[in-house]
Amino acid sequence: MTRQLYIDGPAKAVSEPALLSADAAAAWLGLSRSSVFRLVREGRLRACRPLKELRFRTSDLAAFVSSLEPVGQEQGPEIKPGVGR
């Protein structure tokens, strides 16, 4: 669905909805729907409830992704391939 957005000038087409459903948020994050609900319960992912169901802003989803720590970046002993076998 395309919306018209008016910000200091002519209308610009916006192809992304303002709020995403739990299913759409799960697809956006590449997670299961139950994982999305668990992250909300744990307070790690922000959601809003405009009516009865949870909705997610893409900016909140992006902030969650940005807050994740990369795996494998810990400072540990250097491992050289083929050494110590």
Secondary structure as the mmCIF struct_conf table of DSSP 4:
data_model
#
loop_
_struct_conf.conf_type_id
_struct_conf.id
_struct_conf.beg_label_comp_id
_struct_conf.beg_label_asym_id
_struct_conf.beg_label_seq_id
_struct_conf.end_label_comp_id
_struct_conf.end_label_asym_id
_struct_conf.end_label_seq_id
STRN STRN1 ARG A 3 LEU A 5
BEND BEND1 ILE A 7 PRO A 10
STRN STRN2 LYS A 12 VAL A 14
BEND BEND2 GLU A 16 GLU A 16
BEND BEND3 ALA A 18 LEU A 19
STRN STRN3 LEU A 20 LEU A 20
HELX_RH_AL_P HELX_RH_AL_P1 ALA A 22 LEU A 29
TURN_TY1_P TURN_TY1_P1 GLY A 30 GLY A 30
HELX_RH_AL_P HELX_RH_AL_P2 ARG A 33 ARG A 41
TURN_TY1_P TURN_TY1_P2 GLU A 42 GLY A 43
BEND BEND4 ARG A 44 LEU A 45
STRN STRN4 CYS A 48 CYS A 48
BEND BEND5 PRO A 50 GLU A 53
STRN STRN5 ARG A 55 PHE A 56
HELX_RH_AL_P HELX_RH_AL_P3 THR A 58 SER A 67
HELX_LH_PP_P HELX_LH_PP_P1 LEU A 68 PRO A 70
TURN_TY1_P TURN_TY1_P3 VAL A 71 GLY A 72
TURN_TY1_P TURN_TY1_P4 PRO A 81 GLY A 82
BEND BEND6 VAL A 83 VAL A 83
#
